[in-house]
């Protein structure tokens, strides 16, 4: 009897599982859940407008980068 109590204290009483098993597969998420800000565009005029806007942004970022490089080059030469 004493041995049984000793083993019960050592092993502890069985507890219910509080966490889900990690080995379970997660459900596959749809692309809308992964990218909530993305919309599918099928209108050709809208696609052309978005492409033009994208090109403007690229040109603006390249121009800003080149201006920064020129500015940093001038400050380095002065030193």
mmCIF file of the N, C-alpha and C atoms, coordinates in Angstrom:
data_MODEL
# 
_entry.id   MODEL 
# 
loop_
_atom_site.group_PDB 
_atom_site.id 
_atom_site.type_symbol 
_atom_site.label_atom_id 
_atom_site.label_alt_id 
_atom_site.label_comp_id 
_atom_site.label_asym_id 
_atom_site.label_entity_id 
_atom_site.label_seq_id 
_atom_site.pdbx_PDB_ins_code 
_atom_site.Cartn_x 
_atom_site.Cartn_y 
_atom_site.Cartn_z 
_atom_site.occupancy 
_atom_site.B_iso_or_equiv 
_atom_site.pdbx_formal_charge 
_atom_site.auth_seq_id 
_atom_site.auth_comp_id 
_atom_site.auth_asym_id 
_atom_site.auth_atom_id 
_atom_site.pdbx_PDB_model_num 
ATOM 1   N N  . UNK A 1 1  ? 0.815   -1.180 0.000   1.00 0.00 ? 1  UNK A N  1 
ATOM 2   C CA . UNK A 1 1  ? 0.000   0.000  0.000   1.00 0.00 ? 1  UNK A CA 1 
ATOM 3   C C  . UNK A 1 1  ? 0.870   1.259  0.000   1.00 0.00 ? 1  UNK A C  1 
ATOM 4   N N  . UNK A 1 2  ? 1.909   1.281  0.815   1.00 0.00 ? 2  UNK A N  1 
ATOM 5   C CA . UNK A 1 2  ? 2.794   2.430  0.892   1.00 0.00 ? 2  UNK A CA 1 
ATOM 6   C C  . UNK A 1 2  ? 3.523   2.620  -0.444  1.00 0.00 ? 2  UNK A C  1 
ATOM 7   N N  . UNK A 1 3  ? 3.881   1.493  -1.042  1.00 0.00 ? 3  UNK A N  1 
ATOM 8   C CA . UNK A 1 3  ? 4.558   1.562  -2.333  1.00 0.00 ? 3  UNK A CA 1 
ATOM 9   C C  . UNK A 1 3  ? 3.631   2.173  -3.398  1.00 0.00 ? 3  UNK A C  1 
ATOM 10  N N  . UNK A 1 4  ? 2.364   1.826  -3.383  1.00 0.00 ? 4  UNK A N  1 
ATOM 11  C CA . UNK A 1 4  ? 1.392   2.359  -4.339  1.00 0.00 ? 4  UNK A CA 1 
ATOM 12  C C  . UNK A 1 4  ? 1.246   3.870  -4.163  1.00 0.00 ? 4  UNK A C  1 
ATOM 13  N N  . UNK A 1 5  ? 1.192   4.345  -2.922  1.00 0.00 ? 5  UNK A N  1 
ATOM 14  C CA . UNK A 1 5  ? 1.098   5.784  -2.690  1.00 0.00 ? 5  UNK A CA 1 
ATOM 15  C C  . UNK A 1 5  ? 2.357   6.489  -3.177  1.00 0.00 ? 5  UNK A C  1 
ATOM 16  N N  . UNK A 1 6  ? 3.505   5.855  -2.914  1.00 0.00 ? 6  UNK A N  1 
ATOM 17  C CA . UNK A 1 6  ? 4.774   6.423  -3.358  1.00 0.00 ? 6  UNK A CA 1 
ATOM 18  C C  . UNK A 1 6  ? 4.792   6.569  -4.882  1.00 0.00 ? 6  UNK A C  1 
ATOM 19  N N  . UNK A 1 7  ? 4.358   5.551  -5.568  1.00 0.00 ? 7  UNK A N  1 
ATOM 20  C CA . UNK A 1 7  ? 4.361   5.599  -7.028  1.00 0.00 ? 7  UNK A CA 1 
ATOM 21  C C  . UNK A 1 7  ? 3.330   6.602  -7.541  1.00 0.00 ? 7  UNK A C  1 
ATOM 22  N N  . UNK A 1 8  ? 2.211   6.731  -6.848  1.00 0.00 ? 8  UNK A N  1 
ATOM 23  C CA . UNK A 1 8  ? 1.188   7.689  -7.256  1.00 0.00 ? 8  UNK A CA 1 
ATOM 24  C C  . UNK A 1 8  ? 1.721   9.112  -7.147  1.00 0.00 ? 8  UNK A C  1 
ATOM 25  N N  . UNK A 1 9  ? 2.463   9.403  -6.060  1.00 0.00 ? 9  UNK A N  1 
ATOM 26  C CA . UNK A 1 9  ? 3.047   10.722 -5.886  1.00 0.00 ? 9  UNK A CA 1 
ATOM 27  C C  . UNK A 1 9  ? 4.130   10.963 -6.932  1.00 0.00 ? 9  UNK A C  1 
ATOM 28  N N  . UNK A 1 10 ? 4.915   9.931  -7.214  1.00 0.00 ? 10 UNK A N  1 
ATOM 29  C CA . UNK A 1 10 ? 6.008   10.062 -8.150  1.00 0.00 ? 10 UNK A CA 1 
ATOM 30  C C  . UNK A 1 10 ? 5.492   10.266 -9.575  1.00 0.00 ? 10 UNK A C  1 
ATOM 31  N N  . UNK A 1 11 ? 4.540   9.442  -9.964  1.00 0.00 ? 11 UNK A N  1 
ATOM 32  C CA . UNK A 1 11 ? 4.014   9.522  -11.326 1.00 0.00 ? 11 UNK A CA 1 
ATOM 33  C C  . UNK A 1 11 ? 2.961   10.620 -11.470 1.00 0.00 ? 11 UNK A C  1 
ATOM 34  N N  . UNK A 1 12 ? 2.256   10.897 -10.397 1.00 0.00 ? 12 UNK A N  1 
ATOM 35  C CA . UNK A 1 12 ? 1.202   11.898 -10.467 1.00 0.00 ? 12 UNK A CA 1 
ATOM 36  C C  . UNK A 1 12 ? -0.064  11.293 -11.059 1.00 0.00 ? 12 UNK A C  1 
ATOM 37  N N  . UNK A 1 13 ? -1.134  11.975 -10.821 1.00 0.00 ? 13 UNK A N  1 
ATOM 38  C CA . UNK A 1 13 ? -2.392  11.490 -11.384 1.00 0.00 ? 13 UNK A CA 1 
ATOM 39  C C  . UNK A 1 13 ? -2.459  11.910 -12.838 1.00 0.00 ? 13 UNK A C  1 
ATOM 40  N N  . UNK A 1 14 ? -3.069  11.105 -13.653 1.00 0.00 ? 14 UNK A N  1 
ATOM 41  C CA . UNK A 1 14 ? -3.139  11.476 -15.076 1.00 0.00 ? 14 UNK A CA 1 
ATOM 42  C C  . UNK A 1 14 ? -3.953  12.754 -15.265 1.00 0.00 ? 14 UNK A C  1 
ATOM 43  N N  . UNK A 1 15 ? -3.423  13.677 -16.041 1.00 0.00 ? 15 UNK A N  1 
ATOM 44  C CA . UNK A 1 15 ? -4.078  14.949 -16.297 1.00 0.00 ? 15 UNK A CA 1 
ATOM 45  C C  . UNK A 1 15 ? -4.707  14.926 -17.691 1.00 0.00 ? 15 UNK A C  1 
ATOM 46  N N  . UNK A 1 16 ? -5.794  15.641 -17.865 1.00 0.00 ? 16 UNK A N  1 
ATOM 47  C CA . UNK A 1 16 ? -6.357  15.730 -19.215 1.00 0.00 ? 16 UNK A CA 1 
ATOM 48  C C  . UNK A 1 16 ? -5.445  16.577 -20.103 1.00 0.00 ? 16 UNK A C  1 
ATOM 49  N N  . UNK A 1 17 ? -5.457  16.285 -21.395 1.00 0.00 ? 17 UNK A N  1 
ATOM 50  C CA . UNK A 1 17 ? -4.594  17.041 -22.314 1.00 0.00 ? 17 UNK A CA 1 
ATOM 51  C C  . UNK A 1 17 ? -5.110  18.468 -22.422 1.00 0.00 ? 17 UNK A C  1 
ATOM 52  N N  . UNK A 1 18 ? -4.225  19.425 -22.192 1.00 0.00 ? 18 UNK A N  1 
ATOM 53  C CA . UNK A 1 18 ? -4.634  20.824 -22.265 1.00 0.00 ? 18 UNK A CA 1 
ATOM 54  C C  . UNK A 1 18 ? -4.320  21.424 -23.625 1.00 0.00 ? 18 UNK A C  1 
ATOM 55  N N  . UNK A 1 19 ? -3.382  20.853 -24.349 1.00 0.00 ? 19 UNK A N  1 
ATOM 56  C CA . UNK A 1 19 ? -3.012  21.377 -25.662 1.00 0.00 ? 19 UNK A CA 1 
ATOM 57  C C  . UNK A 1 19 ? -3.382  20.374 -26.739 1.00 0.00 ? 19 UNK A C  1 
ATOM 58  N N  . UNK A 1 20 ? -3.625  20.892 -27.919 1.00 0.00 ? 20 UNK A N  1 
ATOM 59  C CA . UNK A 1 20 ? -3.847  19.992 -29.051 1.00 0.00 ? 20 UNK A CA 1 
ATOM 60  C C  . UNK A 1 20 ? -2.518  19.370 -29.449 1.00 0.00 ? 20 UNK A C  1 
ATOM 61  N N  . UNK A 1 21 ? -2.584  18.213 -29.964 1.00 0.00 ? 21 UNK A N  1 
ATOM 62  C CA . UNK A 1 21 ? -1.377  17.549 -30.432 1.00 0.00 ? 21 UNK A CA 1 
ATOM 63  C C  . UNK A 1 21 ? -0.792  18.333 -31.602 1.00 0.00 ? 21 UNK A C  1 
ATOM 64  N N  . UNK A 1 22 ? 0.511   18.535 -31.593 1.00 0.00 ? 22 UNK A N  1 
ATOM 65  C CA . UNK A 1 22 ? 1.150   19.296 -32.664 1.00 0.00 ? 22 UNK A CA 1 
ATOM 66  C C  . UNK A 1 22 ? 1.241   18.508 -33.957 1.00 0.00 ? 22 UNK A C  1 
ATOM 67  N N  . UNK A 1 23 ? 1.038   17.222 -33.869 1.00 0.00 ? 23 UNK A N  1 
ATOM 68  C CA . UNK A 1 23 ? 1.193   16.404 -35.062 1.00 0.00 ? 23 UNK A CA 1 
ATOM 69  C C  . UNK A 1 23 ? -0.019  16.499 -35.983 1.00 0.00 ? 23 UNK A C  1 
ATOM 70  N N  . UNK A 1 24 ? -1.112  17.108 -35.522 1.00 0.00 ? 24 UNK A N  1 
ATOM 71  C CA . UNK A 1 24 ? -2.285  17.239 -36.377 1.00 0.00 ? 24 UNK A CA 1 
ATOM 72  C C  . UNK A 1 24 ? -1.996  18.220 -37.493 1.00 0.00 ? 24 UNK A C  1 
ATOM 73  N N  . UNK A 1 25 ? -2.512  17.929 -38.656 1.00 0.00 ? 25 UNK A N  1 
ATOM 74  C CA . UNK A 1 25 ? -2.296  18.817 -39.793 1.00 0.00 ? 25 UNK A CA 1 
ATOM 75  C C  . UNK A 1 25 ? -3.179  20.049 -39.657 1.00 0.00 ? 25 UNK A C  1 
ATOM 76  N N  . UNK A 1 26 ? -2.617  21.181 -39.973 1.00 0.00 ? 26 UNK A N  1 
ATOM 77  C CA . UNK A 1 26 ? -3.398  22.414 -39.978 1.00 0.00 ? 26 UNK A CA 1 
ATOM 78  C C  . UNK A 1 26 ? -4.221  22.452 -41.257 1.00 0.00 ? 26 UNK A C  1 
ATOM 79  N N  . UNK A 1 27 ? -5.339  23.157 -41.185 1.00 0.00 ? 27 UNK A N  1 
ATOM 80  C CA . UNK A 1 27 ? -6.149  23.240 -42.391 1.00 0.00 ? 27 UNK A CA 1 
ATOM 81  C C  . UNK A 1 27 ? -5.478  24.179 -43.377 1.00 0.00 ? 27 UNK A C  1 
ATOM 82  N N  . UNK A 1 28 ? -5.690  23.906 -44.638 1.00 0.00 ? 28 UNK A N  1 
ATOM 83  C CA . UNK A 1 28 ? -5.079  24.709 -45.681 1.00 0.00 ? 28 UNK A CA 1 
ATOM 84  C C  . UNK A 1 28 ? -5.814  26.042 -45.786 1.00 0.00 ? 28 UNK A C  1 
ATOM 85  N N  . UNK A 1 29 ? -5.063  27.136 -45.738 1.00 0.00 ? 29 UNK A N  1 
ATOM 86  C CA . UNK A 1 29 ? -5.667  28.462 -45.795 1.00 0.00 ? 29 UNK A CA 1 
ATOM 87  C C  . UNK A 1 29 ? -5.885  28.870 -47.245 1.00 0.00 ? 29 UNK A C  1 
ATOM 88  N N  . UNK A 1 30 ? -6.939  29.615 -47.491 1.00 0.00 ? 30 UNK A N  1 
ATOM 89  C CA . UNK A 1 30 ? -7.186  30.118 -48.837 1.00 0.00 ? 30 UNK A CA 1 
ATOM 90  C C  . UNK A 1 30 ? -6.326  31.352 -49.065 1.00 0.00 ? 30 UNK A C  1 
ATOM 91  N N  . UNK A 1 31 ? -6.167  31.730 -50.318 1.00 0.00 ? 31 UNK A N  1 
ATOM 92  C CA . UNK A 1 31 ? -5.311  32.883 -50.616 1.00 0.00 ? 31 UNK A CA 1 
ATOM 93  C C  . UNK A 1 31 ? -5.912  34.163 -50.069 1.00 0.00 ? 31 UNK A C  1 
ATOM 94  N N  . UNK A 1 32 ? -7.243  34.231 -49.927 1.00 0.00 ? 32 UNK A N  1 
ATOM 95  C CA . UNK A 1 32 ? -7.858  35.437 -49.366 1.00 0.00 ? 32 UNK A CA 1 
ATOM 96  C C  . UNK A 1 32 ? -7.484  35.617 -47.900 1.00 0.00 ? 32 UNK A C  1 
ATOM 97  N N  . UNK A 1 33 ? -7.313  34.521 -47.184 1.00 0.00 ? 33 UNK A N  1 
ATOM 98  C CA . UNK A 1 33 ? -6.913  34.606 -45.782 1.00 0.00 ? 33 UNK A CA 1 
ATOM 99  C C  . UNK A 1 33 ? -5.444  34.974 -45.646 1.00 0.00 ? 33 UNK A C  1 
ATOM 100 N N  . UNK A 1 34 ? -4.626  34.496 -46.565 1.00 0.00 ? 34 UNK A N  1 
ATOM 101 C CA . UNK A 1 34 ? -3.189  34.775 -46.510 1.00 0.00 ? 34 UNK A CA 1 
ATOM 102 C C  . UNK A 1 34 ? -2.903  36.217 -46.940 1.00 0.00 ? 34 UNK A C  1 
ATOM 103 N N  . UNK A 1 35 ? -3.569  36.665 -48.009 1.00 0.00 ? 35 UNK A N  1 
ATOM 104 C CA . UNK A 1 35 ? -3.371  38.010 -48.545 1.00 0.00 ? 35 UNK A CA 1 
ATOM 105 C C  . UNK A 1 35 ? -4.701  38.761 -48.532 1.00 0.00 ? 35 UNK A C  1 
ATOM 106 N N  . UNK A 1 36 ? -5.104  39.304 -47.383 1.00 0.00 ? 36 UNK A N  1 
ATOM 107 C CA . UNK A 1 36 ? -6.411  39.956 -47.322 1.00 0.00 ? 36 UNK A CA 1 
ATOM 108 C C  . UNK A 1 36 ? -6.485  41.259 -48.115 1.00 0.00 ? 36 UNK A C  1 
ATOM 109 N N  . UNK A 1 37 ? -5.339  41.876 -48.422 1.00 0.00 ? 37 UNK A N  1 
ATOM 110 C CA . UNK A 1 37 ? -5.335  43.158 -49.122 1.00 0.00 ? 37 UNK A CA 1 
ATOM 111 C C  . UNK A 1 37 ? -5.294  42.997 -50.642 1.00 0.00 ? 37 UNK A C  1 
ATOM 112 N N  . UNK A 1 38 ? -5.198  41.771 -51.142 1.00 0.00 ? 38 UNK A N  1 
ATOM 113 C CA . UNK A 1 38 ? -5.058  41.513 -52.578 1.00 0.00 ? 38 UNK A CA 1 
ATOM 114 C C  . UNK A 1 38 ? -6.429  41.323 -53.213 1.00 0.00 ? 38 UNK A C  1 
ATOM 115 N N  . UNK A 1 39 ? -6.595  41.902 -54.390 1.00 0.00 ? 39 UNK A N  1 
ATOM 116 C CA . UNK A 1 39 ? -7.822  41.728 -55.153 1.00 0.00 ? 39 UNK A CA 1 
ATOM 117 C C  . UNK A 1 39 ? -7.469  41.257 -56.553 1.00 0.00 ? 39 UNK A C  1 
ATOM 118 N N  . UNK A 1 40 ? -8.297  40.411 -57.120 1.00 0.00 ? 40 UNK A N  1 
ATOM 119 C CA . UNK A 1 40 ? -8.081  39.937 -58.486 1.00 0.00 ? 40 UNK A CA 1 
ATOM 120 C C  . UNK A 1 40 ? -8.705  40.944 -59.442 1.00 0.00 ? 40 UNK A C  1 
ATOM 121 N N  . UNK A 1 41 ? -7.901  41.394 -60.408 1.00 0.00 ? 41 UNK A N  1 
ATOM 122 C CA . UNK A 1 41 ? -8.374  42.358 -61.398 1.00 0.00 ? 41 UNK A CA 1 
ATOM 123 C C  . UNK A 1 41 ? -8.385  41.668 -62.750 1.00 0.00 ? 41 UNK A C  1 
ATOM 124 N N  . UNK A 1 42 ? -9.525  41.703 -63.422 1.00 0.00 ? 42 UNK A N  1 
ATOM 125 C CA . UNK A 1 42 ? -9.620  41.077 -64.740 1.00 0.00 ? 42 UNK A CA 1 
ATOM 126 C C  . UNK A 1 42 ? -9.919  42.089 -65.845 1.00 0.00 ? 42 UNK A C  1 
ATOM 127 N N  . UNK A 1 43 ? -10.221 43.334 -65.489 1.00 0.00 ? 43 UNK A N  1 
ATOM 128 C CA . UNK A 1 43 ? -10.518 44.375 -66.473 1.00 0.00 ? 43 UNK A CA 1 
ATOM 129 C C  . UNK A 1 43 ? -9.210  44.854 -67.104 1.00 0.00 ? 43 UNK A C  1 
ATOM 130 N N  . UNK A 1 44 ? -9.063  44.758 -68.440 1.00 0.00 ? 44 UNK A N  1 
ATOM 131 C CA . UNK A 1 44 ? -7.799  45.136 -69.082 1.00 0.00 ? 44 UNK A CA 1 
ATOM 132 C C  . UNK A 1 44 ? -7.423  46.605 -68.887 1.00 0.00 ? 44 UNK A C  1 
ATOM 133 N N  . UNK A 1 45 ? -8.422  47.502 -68.860 1.00 0.00 ? 45 UNK A N  1 
ATOM 134 C CA . UNK A 1 45 ? -8.088  48.925 -68.675 1.00 0.00 ? 45 UNK A CA 1 
ATOM 135 C C  . UNK A 1 45 ? -7.579  49.173 -67.266 1.00 0.00 ? 45 UNK A C  1 
ATOM 136 N N  . UNK A 1 46 ? -8.156  48.511 -66.292 1.00 0.00 ? 46 UNK A N  1 
ATOM 137 C CA . UNK A 1 46 ? -7.703  48.654 -64.903 1.00 0.00 ? 46 UNK A CA 1 
ATOM 138 C C  . UNK A 1 46 ? -6.297  48.078 -64.738 1.00 0.00 ? 46 UNK A C  1 
ATOM 139 N N  . UNK A 1 47 ? -6.026  46.956 -65.409 1.00 0.00 ? 47 UNK A N  1 
ATOM 140 C CA . UNK A 1 47 ? -4.687  46.349 -65.352 1.00 0.00 ? 47 UNK A CA 1 
ATOM 141 C C  . UNK A 1 47 ? -3.663  47.312 -65.943 1.00 0.00 ? 47 UNK A C  1 
ATOM 142 N N  . UNK A 1 48 ? -3.993  47.932 -67.084 1.00 0.00 ? 48 UNK A N  1 
ATOM 143 C CA . UNK A 1 48 ? -3.074  48.889 -67.708 1.00 0.00 ? 48 UNK A CA 1 
ATOM 144 C C  . UNK A 1 48 ? -2.832  50.079 -66.787 1.00 0.00 ? 48 UNK A C  1 
ATOM 145 N N  . UNK A 1 49 ? -3.885  50.557 -66.135 1.00 0.00 ? 49 UNK A N  1 
ATOM 146 C CA . UNK A 1 49 ? -3.750  51.685 -65.212 1.00 0.00 ? 49 UNK A CA 1 
ATOM 147 C C  . UNK A 1 49 ? -2.841  51.323 -64.039 1.00 0.00 ? 49 UNK A C  1 
ATOM 148 N N  . UNK A 1 50 ? -3.017  50.121 -63.484 1.00 0.00 ? 50 UNK A N  1 
ATOM 149 C CA . UNK A 1 50 ? -2.185  49.685 -62.363 1.00 0.00 ? 50 UNK A CA 1 
ATOM 150 C C  . UNK A 1 50 ? -0.733  49.499 -62.785 1.00 0.00 ? 50 UNK A C  1 
ATOM 151 N N  . UNK A 1 51 ? -0.515  48.980 -63.998 1.00 0.00 ? 51 UNK A N  1 
ATOM 152 C CA . UNK A 1 51 ? 0.856   48.818 -64.499 1.00 0.00 ? 51 UNK A CA 1 
ATOM 153 C C  . UNK A 1 51 ? 1.528   50.171 -64.680 1.00 0.00 ? 51 UNK A C  1 
ATOM 154 N N  . UNK A 1 52 ? 0.784   51.160 -65.201 1.00 0.00 ? 52 UNK A N  1 
ATOM 155 C CA . UNK A 1 52 ? 1.346   52.505 -65.372 1.00 0.00 ? 52 UNK A CA 1 
ATOM 156 C C  . UNK A 1 52 ? 1.700   53.119 -64.021 1.00 0.00 ? 52 UNK A C  1 
ATOM 157 N N  . UNK A 1 53 ? 0.837   52.924 -63.042 1.00 0.00 ? 53 UNK A N  1 
ATOM 158 C CA . UNK A 1 53 ? 1.106   53.443 -61.702 1.00 0.00 ? 53 UNK A CA 1 
ATOM 159 C C  . UNK A 1 53 ? 2.351   52.787 -61.106 1.00 0.00 ? 53 UNK A C  1 
ATOM 160 N N  . UNK A 1 54 ? 2.495   51.505 -61.343 1.00 0.00 ? 54 UNK A N  1 
ATOM 161 C CA . UNK A 1 54 ? 3.664   50.777 -60.851 1.00 0.00 ? 54 UNK A CA 1 
ATOM 162 C C  . UNK A 1 54 ? 4.941   51.305 -61.496 1.00 0.00 ? 54 UNK A C  1 
ATOM 163 N N  . UNK A 1 55 ? 4.904   51.576 -62.804 1.00 0.00 ? 55 UNK A N  1 
ATOM 164 C CA . UNK A 1 55 ? 6.081   52.114 -63.495 1.00 0.00 ? 55 UNK A CA 1 
ATOM 165 C C  . UNK A 1 55 ? 6.452   53.496 -62.947 1.00 0.00 ? 55 UNK A C  1 
ATOM 166 N N  . UNK A 1 56 ? 5.437   54.332 -62.676 1.00 0.00 ? 56 UNK A N  1 
ATOM 167 C CA . UNK A 1 56 ? 5.710   55.655 -62.101 1.00 0.00 ? 56 UNK A CA 1 
ATOM 168 C C  . UNK A 1 56 ? 6.408   55.529 -60.759 1.00 0.00 ? 56 UNK A C  1 
ATOM 169 N N  . UNK A 1 57 ? 5.930   54.620 -59.938 1.00 0.00 ? 57 UNK A N  1 
ATOM 170 C CA . UNK A 1 57 ? 6.548   54.425 -58.615 1.00 0.00 ? 57 UNK A CA 1 
ATOM 171 C C  . UNK A 1 57 ? 7.982   53.951 -58.736 1.00 0.00 ? 57 UNK A C  1 
ATOM 172 N N  . UNK A 1 58 ? 8.229   53.042 -59.687 1.00 0.00 ? 58 UNK A N  1 
ATOM 173 C CA . UNK A 1 58 ? 9.600   52.552 -59.896 1.00 0.00 ? 58 UNK A CA 1 
ATOM 174 C C  . UNK A 1 58 ? 10.523  53.693 -60.313 1.00 0.00 ? 58 UNK A C  1 
ATOM 175 N N  . UNK A 1 59 ? 10.058  54.507 -61.278 1.00 0.00 ? 59 UNK A N  1 
ATOM 176 C CA . UNK A 1 59 ? 10.888  55.620 -61.750 1.00 0.00 ? 59 UNK A CA 1 
ATOM 177 C C  . UNK A 1 59 ? 11.168  56.609 -60.628 1.00 0.00 ? 59 UNK A C  1 
ATOM 178 N N  . UNK A 1 60 ? 10.137  56.893 -59.807 1.00 0.00 ? 60 UNK A N  1 
ATOM 179 C CA . UNK A 1 60 ? 10.311  57.829 -58.702 1.00 0.00 ? 60 UNK A CA 1 
ATOM 180 C C  . UNK A 1 60 ? 11.316  57.290 -57.687 1.00 0.00 ? 60 UNK A C  1 
ATOM 181 N N  . UNK A 1 61 ? 11.242  56.006 -57.376 1.00 0.00 ? 61 UNK A N  1 
ATOM 182 C CA . UNK A 1 61 ? 12.166  55.446 -56.384 1.00 0.00 ? 61 UNK A CA 1 
ATOM 183 C C  . UNK A 1 61 ? 13.598  55.420 -56.922 1.00 0.00 ? 61 UNK A C  1 
ATOM 184 N N  . UNK A 1 62 ? 13.760  55.133 -58.224 1.00 0.00 ? 62 UNK A N  1 
ATOM 185 C CA . UNK A 1 62 ? 15.097  55.139 -58.823 1.00 0.00 ? 62 UNK A CA 1 
ATOM 186 C C  . UNK A 1 62 ? 15.664  56.552 -58.823 1.00 0.00 ? 62 UNK A C  1 
ATOM 187 N N  . UNK A 1 63 ? 14.813  57.549 -59.136 1.00 0.00 ? 63 UNK A N  1 
ATOM 188 C CA . UNK A 1 63 ? 15.273  58.938 -59.141 1.00 0.00 ? 63 UNK A CA 1 
ATOM 189 C C  . UNK A 1 63 ? 15.691  59.370 -57.738 1.00 0.00 ? 63 UNK A C  1 
ATOM 190 N N  . UNK A 1 64 ? 14.924  59.001 -56.727 1.00 0.00 ? 64 UNK A N  1 
ATOM 191 C CA . UNK A 1 64 ? 15.286  59.352 -55.346 1.00 0.00 ? 64 UNK A CA 1 
ATOM 192 C C  . UNK A 1 64 ? 16.583  58.675 -54.928 1.00 0.00 ? 64 UNK A C  1 
ATOM 193 N N  . UNK A 1 65 ? 16.750  57.420 -55.342 1.00 0.00 ? 65 UNK A N  1 
ATOM 194 C CA . UNK A 1 65 ? 17.975  56.697 -54.991 1.00 0.00 ? 65 UNK A CA 1 
ATOM 195 C C  . UNK A 1 65 ? 19.189  57.351 -55.657 1.00 0.00 ? 65 UNK A C  1 
ATOM 196 N N  . UNK A 1 66 ? 19.040  57.716 -56.938 1.00 0.00 ? 66 UNK A N  1 
ATOM 197 C CA . UNK A 1 66 ? 20.158  58.362 -57.641 1.00 0.00 ? 66 UNK A CA 1 
ATOM 198 C C  . UNK A 1 66 ? 20.482  59.715 -57.025 1.00 0.00 ? 66 UNK A C  1 
ATOM 199 N N  . UNK A 1 67 ? 19.456  60.482 -56.625 1.00 0.00 ? 67 UNK A N  1 
ATOM 200 C CA . UNK A 1 67 ? 19.693  61.775 -55.987 1.00 0.00 ? 67 UNK A CA 1 
ATOM 201 C C  . UNK A 1 67 ? 20.427  61.593 -54.666 1.00 0.00 ? 67 UNK A C  1 
ATOM 202 N N  . UNK A 1 68 ? 20.063  60.562 -53.928 1.00 0.00 ? 68 UNK A N  1 
ATOM 203 C CA . UNK A 1 68 ? 20.735  60.299 -52.656 1.00 0.00 ? 68 UNK A CA 1 
ATOM 204 C C  . UNK A 1 68 ? 22.198  59.921 -52.884 1.00 0.00 ? 68 UNK A C  1 
ATOM 205 N N  . UNK A 1 69 ? 22.440  59.111 -53.900 1.00 0.00 ? 69 UNK A N  1 
ATOM 206 C CA . UNK A 1 69 ? 23.820  58.694 -54.204 1.00 0.00 ? 69 UNK A CA 1 
ATOM 207 C C  . UNK A 1 69 ? 24.650  59.910 -54.605 1.00 0.00 ? 69 UNK A C  1 
ATOM 208 N N  . UNK A 1 70 ? 24.066  60.797 -55.460 1.00 0.00 ? 70 UNK A N  1 
ATOM 209 C CA . UNK A 1 70 ? 24.800  61.998 -55.864 1.00 0.00 ? 70 UNK A CA 1 
ATOM 210 C C  . UNK A 1 70 ? 25.096  62.886 -54.668 1.00 0.00 ? 70 UNK A C  1 
ATOM 211 N N  . UNK A 1 71 ? 24.115  63.040 -53.783 1.00 0.00 ? 71 UNK A N  1 
ATOM 212 C CA . UNK A 1 71 ? 24.293  63.881 -52.595 1.00 0.00 ? 71 UNK A CA 1 
ATOM 213 C C  . UNK A 1 71 ? 25.378  63.314 -51.691 1.00 0.00 ? 71 UNK A C  1 
ATOM 214 N N  . UNK A 1 72 ? 25.357  62.008 -51.484 1.00 0.00 ? 72 UNK A N  1 
ATOM 215 C CA . UNK A 1 72 ? 26.359  61.389 -50.615 1.00 0.00 ? 72 UNK A CA 1 
ATOM 216 C C  . UNK A 1 72 ? 27.742  61.463 -51.255 1.00 0.00 ? 72 UNK A C  1 
ATOM 217 N N  . UNK A 1 73 ? 27.804  61.372 -52.570 1.00 0.00 ? 73 UNK A N  1 
ATOM 218 C CA . UNK A 1 73 ? 29.093  61.481 -53.259 1.00 0.00 ? 73 UNK A CA 1 
ATOM 219 C C  . UNK A 1 73 ? 29.701  62.850 -53.074 1.00 0.00 ? 73 UNK A C  1 
ATOM 220 N N  . UNK A 1 74 ? 28.876  63.909 -53.127 1.00 0.00 ? 74 UNK A N  1 
ATOM 221 C CA . UNK A 1 74 ? 29.378  65.270 -52.942 1.00 0.00 ? 74 UNK A CA 1 
ATOM 222 C C  . UNK A 1 74 ? 29.873  65.482 -51.521 1.00 0.00 ? 74 UNK A C  1 
ATOM 223 N N  . UNK A 1 75 ? 29.156  64.962 -50.535 1.00 0.00 ? 75 UNK A N  1 
ATOM 224 C CA . UNK A 1 75 ? 29.582  65.153 -49.154 1.00 0.00 ? 75 UNK A CA 1 
ATOM 225 C C  . UNK A 1 75 ? 30.847  64.370 -48.852 1.00 0.00 ? 75 UNK A C  1 
ATOM 226 N N  . UNK A 1 76 ? 31.021  63.231 -49.485 1.00 0.00 ? 76 UNK A N  1 
ATOM 227 C CA . UNK A 1 76 ? 32.248  62.451 -49.250 1.00 0.00 ? 76 UNK A CA 1 
ATOM 228 C C  . UNK A 1 76 ? 33.452  63.141 -49.863 1.00 0.00 ? 76 UNK A C  1 
ATOM 229 N N  . UNK A 1 77 ? 33.268  63.805 -51.014 1.00 0.00 ? 77 UNK A N  1 
ATOM 230 C CA . UNK A 1 77 ? 34.389  64.481 -51.669 1.00 0.00 ? 77 UNK A CA 1 
ATOM 231 C C  . UNK A 1 77 ? 34.861  65.708 -50.875 1.00 0.00 ? 77 UNK A C  1 
ATOM 232 N N  . UNK A 1 78 ? 33.932  66.361 -50.173 1.00 0.00 ? 78 UNK A N  1 
ATOM 233 C CA . UNK A 1 78 ? 34.293  67.553 -49.408 1.00 0.00 ? 78 UNK A CA 1 
ATOM 234 C C  . UNK A 1 78 ? 35.207  67.205 -48.232 1.00 0.00 ? 78 UNK A C  1 
ATOM 235 N N  . UNK A 1 79 ? 35.077  66.033 -47.695 1.00 0.00 ? 79 UNK A N  1 
ATOM 236 C CA . UNK A 1 79 ? 35.877  65.637 -46.530 1.00 0.00 ? 79 UNK A CA 1 
ATOM 237 C C  . UNK A 1 79 ? 37.249  65.367 -46.971 1.00 0.00 ? 79 UNK A C  1 
# 
